[in-house]
Amino acid sequence: MLYAIIATDVADSLQNRLASRPAHLARLDQLQQEGRLVLAGPHPAVDSNDPGTAGFTGSLVVAEFESLTAAEAWAAADPYKAAGVYGEVVVKPFKQVYP
């Protein structure tokens, strides 16, 4: 089943985000290689694809996992969580309708 992982960044976490990004992307690359990643990306803090020093307010990942428990465990092990970038992470079942 698909799950949406909705994470919210803590204030002033841009430097931690940038430092942890390679490890975060490596985990997403693994999901993609396994054919389980639907989409992933950050929420810019301003209305721009490149928010610069404004940074980001969080991230969204939609991917396939065997269960809610597995999705929650994957989200809890994210390098952004370990680095203190994410203050809150919500994992919900997701039903893709489009495309």
N, C-alpha and C positions, 0 to 999 in steps of 0.2 A: 504494500500500500504506500501511497505517497504521504509525506509529512511536510508541513511548513515549519521551519525553524525561524522564529522571529526574535532577533536580539536587539537590545537597546544598549547603546554605549553610555558609559559614565562620562561626565564632563571632563574636558581637558585630557582625553585619552589618545589624541592623534599620534603622539610619539610612540606610545606603546603599541598602537595599531600598526604603524609603519614597521616597527622592529619585529613584530610577530607575523607580519604578512606572508613571508615566504613559507613558513610552516603551515599557516592557515590555508594558503593556496595549494600546498602539496596534498592536503587531505581532500580538498575539493577535486583536484586532478585525479585522485584515486577513485572517488565516486564516479567521475566522468568516464574514466577508463573502464569501470565496471558496468557502464550503461545505466547508472542509477540516478544521475544528476539531471534534473529538469531545468533548473535555473538557479543562479546565485549572484548576489551583488550587494553593495552597500547602499545606504540611504544618505546622499549628500546633505550636509547641514544647510546648504543654500541651493538655490535653483540653478545648478550648474553641474555639468559632468565632471568638471575639475574644480572642487570647492576650495582648493588651496589650503590655507591655514584655518579656514572655517571647519574643515574636517568632515566627520560623518556622525550621524545620530544612531546608527545601527546597521543591521544586515538582515537579509532574507535569503534563506536557502530552501529550495523545494527539492526533495529527493526521495527515492524509494528505500524503505527499510522494512525488515521482516515484522516489526511490531513498534508500537509506541515506546515501549521500554528500550528497544534498540536505538530508536531515533533520539530519545532523551539521553542515553548513554553516549552516543556519538556527539551530541551537542555539548554535553558536560565536559568532554575531553578536548574541546576546541582550544587551540593555542590562544585565541583572543580571550577566552574565559580565564585561562591560566595567567595571562598577562594583565588581567584587571581591566581589559577594554570593555567587556560586557558587564553591565550591572544587572540586567535581567534577561533571561532567555525563556521564551514560551515555545513549546512544541505542540502542534495540533495536527490531527489527521487532515488531509487535504484531498479533495476530489477535483481533479482537473476536468473541466468542461470544454474549454477552448485553449489553444488550438487543438 
